[in-house]
C-alpha cells in the first residue's frame, strides 16, 4: 500500500496485488463496501494520518477508484468540507447522486472487527498472546470448546489489525465466520476468561 498526498484535501492510495491478497479485497468488493473493504479503508486512512498528515475530521469523503494493470487499483480520496464542495464534486462526476451516496460510511457495526482465533493447545495460546500483548487494544475473551482454545478479539479499531493477524497466524487459525462461531461458543463453549484475556494470559502464563 502506497500513500501520496496530492494537496491539502486529497490523497492517492495505491492498492497493490499483495494488499488484495492480504485483505481479501479487490475493486469489486471495495465498491460494494464489504466489511473487509471497510477494514482496509480505515487502515489506509490511519496510515495516511500518520504518514502524510491527512486528517479526515468531520469532513465528508469522496472516493474515486481507478483499476491498474497489475489487478490492483488506486483510490483518490478527497475531503469535502462544505455543501458547495459536495455539489461541485457531483457536477464533476456527471452523476445525480444523493449526498450520502458519495460518503464512505463511518463504522457503525462493531461486529465487522470481530475476530476469533482457534488454538490447538495452551502453549500456542500463551505464545500468541505474548506476541500481540503490547500492540493489542480492545476487548478479548477466552473459550474452550471441543478440546481447543478460542480467543475472541474485538479491537478498538482496525488500525494494526493486519499485523496482529499475521502474528497470530503462526500459532492459531483465524475463523472465517466469527459471528456464527461466537453464537456457538456462547451457547456450548466453556468461558475461561470473560475479559482482558490477552493481557491476563501474557502477564500470567507467557
C-alpha positions, 0 to 999 in steps of 0.5 A: 500500500502506497500513500501520496498526498496530492494537496491539502484535501486529497490523497492517492492510495495505491492498492497493490496485488499483495494488499488484495491478497492480504485483505481479501479485497479487490475493486469489486468488493471495495465498491460494494463496501464489504466489511473487509473493504471497510477494514482496509479503508480505515487502515489506509486512512490511519496510515495516511494520518500518520504518514502524510498528515491527512486528517479526515475530521468531520469532513465528508469523503469522496472516493474515486477508484481507478483499476491498474494493470497489475489487478490492483487499483488506486483510490483518490480520496478527497475531503469535502468540507462544505455543501458547495464542495459536495455539489461541485464534486457531483457536477464533476462526476456527471452523476445525480447522486444523493449526498450520502451516496458519495460518503464512505460510511463511518463504522457503525457495526462493531461486529465487522472487527470481530475476530476469533482465533482457534488454538490447538493447545495452551502453549500456542495460546500463551505464545500468541498472546505474548506476541500481540500483548503490547500492540493489542487494544480492545476487548478479548475473551477466552473459550474452550470448546471441543478440546481447543482454545478460542480467543475472541478479539474485538479491537478498538479499531482496525488500525494494526489489525493486519499485523496482529493477524499475521502474528497470530497466524503462526500459532492459531487459525483465524475463523472465517465466520466469527459471528456464527462461531461466537453464537456457538461458543456462547451457547456450548463453549466453556468461558475461561476468561470473560475479559482482558484475556490477552493481557491476563494470559501474557502477564500470567502464563507467557 
